[in-house]
Amino acid sequence: MNQSKTTDDTSDVQNDLQAQVVDLQMSLAHLEVTVERLDDVITRQDRDIHTLQRQLQLIYKQIEGQDTESGIAPFDVMADRPPHY
């Protein structure tokens, strides 16, 4: 009788440990997918930021190359502040 109870207890403990391992594996797989998705987002955002920086540099060069007498004055942040500042 005692041996049967011990075997049942051992079996229950093993089943519980196996269930915990499966849960941990599922959680790890979910986290790996999340990390891969975040990495993709970060990579895309980094590429977008570099593109925007290049575009901004081109705009600055274009503005600096313009003649102020051509009708468009260069933008000065401090001089062109809105009245509510």
Backbone hydrogen bonds, N-H to C=O, Kabsch-Sander energy under -0.5 kcal/mol:
donor,donor_aa,acceptor,acceptor_aa,energy
5,K,1,M,-1.9
6,T,2,N,-2.4
7,T,3,Q,-2.2
8,D,4,S,-2.2
9,D,5,K,-2.5
10,T,6,T,-2.5
11,S,7,T,-2.4
12,D,8,D,-2.4
13,V,9,D,-2.3
14,Q,10,T,-2.4
15,N,11,S,-2.5
16,D,12,D,-2.4
17,L,13,V,-2.6
18,Q,14,Q,-2.6
19,A,15,N,-2.2
20,Q,16,D,-2.2
21,V,17,L,-2.4
22,V,18,Q,-2.3
23,D,19,A,-2.4
24,L,20,Q,-2.5
25,Q,21,V,-2.5
26,M,22,V,-2.4
27,S,23,D,-2.4
28,L,24,L,-2.6
29,A,25,Q,-2.4
30,H,26,M,-2.2
31,L,27,S,-2.4
32,E,28,L,-2.4
33,V,29,A,-2.0
34,T,30,H,-2.3
35,V,31,L,-2.6
36,E,32,E,-2.2
37,R,33,V,-2.3
38,L,34,T,-2.6
39,D,35,V,-2.5
40,D,36,E,-2.1
41,V,37,R,-2.2
42,I,38,L,-2.8
43,T,39,D,-2.5
44,R,40,D,-2.4
45,Q,41,V,-2.8
46,D,42,I,-2.5
47,R,43,T,-2.2
48,D,44,R,-2.5
49,I,45,Q,-2.6
50,H,46,D,-2.3
51,T,47,R,-2.1
52,L,48,D,-2.6
53,Q,49,I,-2.5
54,R,50,H,-2.2
55,Q,51,T,-2.3
56,L,52,L,-2.5
57,Q,53,Q,-2.3
58,L,54,R,-2.2
59,I,55,Q,-2.2
60,Y,56,L,-2.6
61,K,57,Q,-2.5
62,Q,58,L,-2.3
63,I,59,I,-2.6
64,E,60,Y,-2.8
65,G,61,K,-1.8
66,Q,62,Q,-0.5
66,Q,63,I,-1.0
70,S,67,D,-1.8
71,G,68,T,-0.7
72,I,67,D,-0.5
73,A,71,G,-0.6
77,V,75,F,-0.5
80,D,76,D,-2.3
81,R,78,M,-0.8
85,Y,82,P,-1.6
